[in-house]
Amino acid sequence: MQTELSARLGVEHAVFGFTPFPAVAAAISRAGGLGVLGAVRYGAGEELARDLDWMEEHTDGKPYGLDVVMPAKKVEGVTEADIEAMIPEGHRAFVRDTLAKHGVPELAEGEASGWRITGWLEQVARSQLDVAFDYPVKLLANALGSPPADVVARAHDHGILVAALAGSARHALHHKEAGLDVIVAQGYEAGGHTGEIASMVLTPEVVRAVDPLPVLAAGGIGSGEQIAAGLALGAQGVWIGSLWLTTEEAELHSAALTRKLLAAGSGDTVRSRALTGKPARQLRTEWTDAWEDPDGPEPLPMPLQGLLVAEAVSRIQKHEVEPLLGTPVGQIVGRMDSVRPVQAVFDDLTRGFERAIDRVNHIARRG
């Protein structure tokens, strides 16, 4: 599964695996793909440096990447406290009432929320990059639009390729004009922030729009046959995220959440603004249903919504309140029916790819 882009990056297979877990990212790189560590769960530099040190020790010298979040549009504010002050009291009351309805216990006195998405704030993302540029990162991806021009320039000065996710050909063209090197065409099926266009339509549109830039197909990919389809549509690789959530190396720390993922079908996700303020595909839960209730408040814009619900999400996760318990995940969740090591998942991907290529070659020979 090698392409011009994967060869350029020094990876065996054109599989780019996004994950918030260092152990998963390292395992993806060891298996022959490019593990891409998501930085949004980290605060400023020190935490990220610790895990990048760990990555250096556990990737066997194989390349890896980093994914940051630098919103193209942001709420103006100097500090996190300034931004939190913008959250209406009515929204805070709605969160309190929803948690009380389901009997969600408080955090222990003095216990800080473990789910603070401060990485949505530009100043935090910049501090993460100050750390990351000291490591041999091969690919820098931004999940929300093109990074600022100075960030692109700094990455290029370090020999790092820059990628960004796009949900339309128009967004992809903007990335090309911004001087990016790789476009991730993320279809509607994907987990997390995603647009309105399905992968089968989006991938060739983006390939055509940004030619000759390399494109990665993303959204709903969880088999080798789907990888082959993405390459047939003109992509130079695939971007896979959700599939790794049920691997042995994933650090979900929640048996209840793992059970929900394994039991979910492809129709059990929803695009909701309940988590971050932007439409993000995630498991449908009573939490997402509450935010869709017309009698309730509208989710706030990013990053206000993420800051509003941070403690609530921590409480739900810590106490494993199953009706409310969810996570960003794509429609491919219907295929995620067992817990396996990353290497086993990779082996399945390569076998499926070989089957698909053999099938197409057989058809071509018959013709």
C-alpha positions in Angstrom: 0.0 0.0 0.0 2.8 2.4 -0.9 2.3 5.6 -2.9 4.5 8.5 -3.8 3.5 10.3 -0.6 4.2 7.4 1.7 7.5 6.8 0.0 8.4 10.5 0.5 7.6 10.2 4.2 9.5 7.0 4.6 6.5 4.8 5.6 5.7 1.3 4.2 2.0 1.7 3.9 0.0 4.8 2.9 -2.1 4.6 6.1 -2.1 7.7 8.3 -3.5 6.8 11.7 -4.9 9.7 13.8 -5.2 9.0 17.5 -5.1 10.9 20.8 -3.2 8.0 22.4 0.7 7.8 22.1 0.7 4.0 22.5 -1.6 3.7 19.5 0.3 6.2 17.4 3.6 4.5 18.1 2.1 1.1 17.2 0.7 2.4 13.9 4.2 3.7 13.0 5.8 0.4 14.0 3.3 -1.5 11.9 4.3 0.5 8.8 1.9 3.4 8.7 2.3 6.9 10.0 1.0 7.4 13.5 -0.4 10.9 14.0 -0.7 12.0 17.6 -3.6 14.3 18.4 -2.5 17.2 20.6 -5.8 18.7 21.5 -6.1 16.8 24.8 -2.9 18.3 26.1 -2.4 21.6 27.7 0.7 23.7 27.0 4.1 22.2 26.2 5.3 20.1 29.2 2.7 17.3 28.9 3.2 17.0 25.1 7.0 16.9 25.5 6.7 14.0 27.9 4.6 12.0 25.4 6.8 12.9 22.4 9.8 11.7 24.4 7.9 8.5 24.9 7.1 8.3 21.2 10.8 8.7 20.4 11.5 5.7 22.5 8.7 3.4 21.2 8.5 4.0 17.4 11.7 2.1 16.6 12.9 5.0 14.6 9.9 5.0 12.4 8.3 8.4 11.4 5.3 9.9 13.1 3.2 13.1 12.9 1.3 15.5 15.1 -2.3 16.9 14.8 -3.1 20.3 16.3 -6.2 22.4 16.4 -5.8 26.1 15.4 -9.3 27.4 14.6 -9.6 29.7 11.6 -12.2 31.7 13.5 -12.0 32.0 17.3 -13.7 33.8 20.1 -11.6 36.8 21.0 -10.1 36.6 24.5 -6.8 36.7 26.3 -7.1 33.8 28.7 -9.2 30.8 29.3 -10.8 32.6 32.2 -11.8 35.5 30.0 -13.5 33.2 27.5 -15.3 31.2 30.3 -16.7 34.5 31.5 -18.6 34.7 28.2 -20.6 31.5 28.9 -24.3 32.4 29.8 -25.6 31.3 33.2 -28.6 29.6 31.5 -26.3 27.2 29.7 -24.5 26.4 32.9 -27.9 25.7 34.6 -28.9 23.4 31.7 -25.7 21.4 32.1 -26.3 21.1 35.9 -29.9 20.0 35.4 -29.0 17.4 32.8 -26.4 15.9 35.1 -28.7 16.0 38.1 -31.4 14.2 36.1 -29.1 11.3 35.5 -27.6 11.3 39.0 -24.1 12.1 37.9 -21.9 12.5 41.0 -19.7 15.5 41.5 -15.9 15.4 41.2 -14.1 15.0 44.4 -13.2 18.2 46.2 -10.1 19.7 44.7 -10.2 17.3 41.7 -9.7 19.1 38.4 -11.5 18.3 35.3 -9.5 15.7 33.3 -11.1 16.8 30.0 -10.1 20.4 29.4 -9.9 21.1 25.7 -7.6 24.0 26.1 -5.9 22.9 22.9 -8.7 24.6 21.1 -7.1 27.9 22.1 -4.6 29.3 19.6 -2.1 30.3 22.2 -2.0 26.8 23.6 -1.6 25.2 20.2 1.3 27.6 19.5 3.0 26.5 22.7 2.5 22.9 21.7 4.2 23.7 18.4 7.1 25.3 20.1 7.7 21.9 21.7 6.9 19.8 18.7 9.4 21.5 16.4 12.2 20.2 18.6 11.2 16.6 17.6 11.6 14.8 14.2 7.9 15.2 13.4 7.3 14.4 9.7 3.8 15.7 9.2 1.9 18.5 11.0 -1.9 18.3 10.5 -4.5 21.0 11.5 -8.0 19.8 12.1 -9.7 23.2 11.6 -8.7 25.0 8.5 -5.3 26.1 7.3 -2.8 26.9 10.0 -1.6 30.6 10.1 1.0 31.4 7.5 3.8 31.8 10.0 3.1 28.2 11.4 3.3 26.8 7.8 6.6 28.6 7.2 8.1 27.3 10.5 7.1 23.8 9.7 8.6 24.0 6.2 11.8 25.4 7.7 12.0 22.2 9.8 11.3 20.0 6.8 7.9 19.1 8.0 5.0 18.6 5.6 1.8 20.4 6.5 -1.7 18.9 6.1 -5.2 20.1 6.8 -8.6 18.5 6.7 -11.2 19.7 4.2 -14.9 18.9 3.9 -15.3 20.4 0.5 -13.3 21.2 -2.7 -13.6 24.9 -1.8 -11.9 24.3 1.6 -9.3 22.2 -0.1 -8.5 25.0 -2.6 -8.1 27.4 0.3 -5.5 25.0 1.8 -3.6 24.8 -1.5 -3.5 28.6 -1.8 -2.2 28.7 1.8 0.8 26.7 0.7 -0.1 23.4 2.4 1.5 20.1 1.2 -1.2 17.5 1.8 -5.0 17.7 1.8 -7.1 15.3 3.9 -10.5 15.0 2.2 -12.7 14.1 5.2 -16.2 12.8 4.3 -19.4 13.1 6.2 -19.0 9.6 7.6 -16.0 10.5 9.7 -15.8 10.9 13.4 -15.2 14.2 15.0 -15.6 17.5 13.1 -16.8 16.8 9.6 -18.8 18.4 6.8 -21.8 17.5 4.7 -20.3 15.6 1.7 -19.8 11.8 1.7 -16.4 10.4 1.0 -17.2 8.7 -2.3 -18.2 12.1 -3.8 -15.7 14.3 -1.9 -12.4 12.4 -2.5 -12.4 12.7 -6.3 -13.7 16.3 -6.2 -10.8 17.3 -3.9 -8.2 15.3 -6.0 -9.3 17.2 -9.1 -9.4 20.6 -7.4 -5.9 20.5 -5.8 -4.0 18.5 -8.4 -1.0 17.9 -8.2 -1.1 18.1 -4.4 -1.5 14.7 -2.7 -4.8 13.9 -1.1 -5.7 11.5 1.7 -9.1 10.0 1.8 -10.8 10.0 5.2 -14.2 9.2 6.6 -15.8 5.7 7.0 -12.6 3.8 6.2 -12.0 0.7 8.2 -11.0 -2.1 5.7 -8.4 -2.8 3.2 -11.1 -2.8 0.5 -12.0 0.8 1.4 -8.3 1.8 1.3 -8.1 0.4 -2.3 -11.3 2.3 -3.1 -9.7 5.6 -1.8 -6.6 5.0 -3.9 -8.8 4.2 -7.0 -10.5 7.6 -6.5 -7.1 9.3 -6.8 -6.0 9.6 -3.2 -2.4 8.9 -2.2 -3.3 7.4 1.1 -6.0 7.2 3.7 -6.5 8.9 7.1 -8.1 6.6 9.7 -9.1 7.6 13.2 -12.1 5.9 14.7 -10.9 2.3 13.9 -8.1 2.6 16.6 -10.5 3.3 19.5 -11.1 -0.3 20.2 -7.5 -1.5 19.9 -5.7 -2.9 22.9 -3.3 0.0 23.0 -6.1 2.7 23.2 -6.3 4.4 26.6 -10.1 4.8 26.9 -9.9 3.8 30.6 -13.6 2.9 30.4 -15.0 -0.6 30.1 -18.5 0.8 29.7 -17.4 3.0 26.7 -15.6 0.2 25.1 -18.8 -2.0 25.4 -20.8 0.8 23.8 -18.5 1.1 20.9 -18.4 -2.6 20.3 -22.2 -2.8 20.4 -22.9 0.2 18.2 -24.0 0.0 14.6 -23.2 2.3 11.8 -26.5 4.2 12.4 -25.7 4.9 16.1 -23.8 8.1 15.6 -24.9 11.7 15.2 -23.4 15.0 14.0 -23.8 17.2 17.1 -22.5 20.5 18.4 -22.9 19.3 21.9 -19.2 18.6 22.5 -17.2 21.4 21.0 -19.6 23.9 19.4 -18.9 22.7 15.9 -20.7 19.7 14.2 -18.8 16.6 15.3 -19.9 13.0 14.6 -20.1 11.0 17.9 -22.0 8.3 19.5 -25.7 9.2 19.9 -26.4 9.3 23.7 -28.9 10.9 26.0 -26.4 13.8 26.3 -26.5 14.5 22.6 -30.3 14.1 22.6 -30.6 16.7 25.4 -28.8 19.3 23.3 -31.1 18.6 20.4 -34.2 19.2 22.5 -36.0 22.3 21.0 -36.9 23.3 24.6 -33.2 23.5 25.5 -30.5 26.0 24.7 -28.5 26.0 21.4 -24.9 24.8 21.8 -22.5 27.7 22.1 -19.8 28.5 19.4 -16.3 27.1 19.8 -14.5 27.2 22.2 -17.2 28.2 24.6 -19.2 25.0 24.3 -16.1 22.9 25.0 -15.2 24.9 28.0 -18.9 24.8 29.2 -19.1 21.0 29.1 -15.5 20.1 30.1 -16.3 19.2 33.7 -19.5 17.5 32.9 -17.8 15.2 30.4 -15.1 14.4 33.0 -17.8 13.5 35.5 -19.7 11.4 33.0 -16.5 9.6 32.0 -15.2 9.1 35.6 -18.4 7.6 36.9 -19.2 5.8 33.6 -22.8 7.0 33.4 -23.7 4.9 30.5 -26.8 6.7 29.1 -24.7 9.9 28.8 -21.3 8.3 28.0 -20.0 8.8 24.4 -17.1 9.8 22.3 -16.3 11.2 18.8 -16.5 8.2 16.4 -17.4 7.7 12.8 -20.0 5.5 11.1 -17.3 2.8 10.7 -18.1 2.0 14.4 -20.4 -0.7 13.1 -17.3 -2.6 11.9 -15.6 -2.2 15.3 -16.8 -5.4 17.0 -13.7 -6.7 18.8 -10.7 -5.5 20.8 -7.5 -6.3 18.9 -3.9 -5.1 18.9 -3.0 -2.4 16.4 -0.8 -4.8 14.5 -3.8 -7.2 14.1 -5.9 -4.4 12.7 -3.0 -3.5 10.3 -2.7 -7.1 9.2 -6.4 -7.1 8.4 -6.1 -3.9 6.4 -3.3 -5.2 4.3 -5.0 -8.5 3.6 -8.2 -6.7 2.6 -6.3 -4.4 0.3 -4.7 -7.4 -1.4 -8.1 -9.1 -1.9 -9.5 -5.9 -3.4 -6.5 -5.5 -5.8 -6.7 -9.2 -6.8 -10.5 -8.8 -7.5 -10.0 -5.8 -9.7 -7.1 -7.4 -11.5 -9.3 -10.5 -12.2 -12.0 -8.3 -13.6 -9.5 -6.5 -15.8 -8.0 -9.7 -17.1 -11.5 -11.0 -18.0 -12.1 -7.8 -19.9 
